[in-house]
Amino acid sequence: MHLLISFISMLQWGQLHTRYLQQSLRPLQLQIMKKEDIRVPVTVKTRLLWWIRMPILLWGKKYCTPEVKQIFTDTSLWGWGAMLDDSPVQGHWSRNEKSLPISLLELWVIYLVLLLFSPRLIRQHVLIRTDKCVCQILPQQGGSRFLALHKEAVKILVWAERDLASIRTEHTKRWMNIQADCLSRQTIEEGEWSLKKDMFQRIASHFGLPLADLFTSPNNHQGKWYFTMFFCPKAEATNVLTSQWPKGVL
């Protein structure tokens, strides 16, 4: 066992599989300490098979810093939010879920977000960035004294071992996690989006600057005059479909 533990730092998922083996050997601990003859259970033999798979020993673990996919996550008692590149996702908790420990909800969020973004993460190195303390559990590859946290962490790691190149977590300051933080505390309307400013400028330079922004809001309009769905004192009008449009480029 001591020999396997010495290899943990050199194998990507070594610590996770060491914990599996330790759990299988725990019922035999007293006999092992007494140096009695024991019959090795089938579960222990099954756990040991991972350690003799040649590809795993040959791949080892990369110590250079690979290119990573960064996912920002945040969890509150209202709901959760996450960002991968420019793609936001969010959700809110049921009454029963709100009563659960926040650390458990944070791990639920990580697992859910990985599944939602899975088509873009296959065989990638993934970095989960959060401002919560849960980021200490995954680097230990389980091992939490709270059984529910341990089981949830193992579920994430088992999925990650199958579909990712690697996964790690990193604590990030709250001001660097503003987007995910906002997503976890308020609902974003599906229509609340806009073109990137540089893209808008390229389109406007080709077709001309629009006289008015017709389907927009105070938060995402790109022109001086704009129409909104709901009343806004600075908007030209409300409900663009029933308003008179200005003549010119729109």
Buried (B, 14 or more C-beta within 10 A) or exposed (E): EEEBEEBBEEBBBBBBBBBBBBEBBEEBEEEEEEEEEEEEEEBBEEBBEBBEEEEBEEEEEEEEEEEBBEBBBBBBBEBBBBBBEEEBBBBBBEEEEBEEEEBBBBBBBBBBBBEBBEEEBEEBBBBBBBBBEBBEBBEEBBBBEEEEBBEBBBBBBEBBBEBBBBBBBEEBEEEEBEBBBBBBBEEEEEEEEBEEEEEBEEEBEEEEBBBBBBEBBEEBBBBEBBBBBEEBEEBBBEEBEEBEBBEEEB
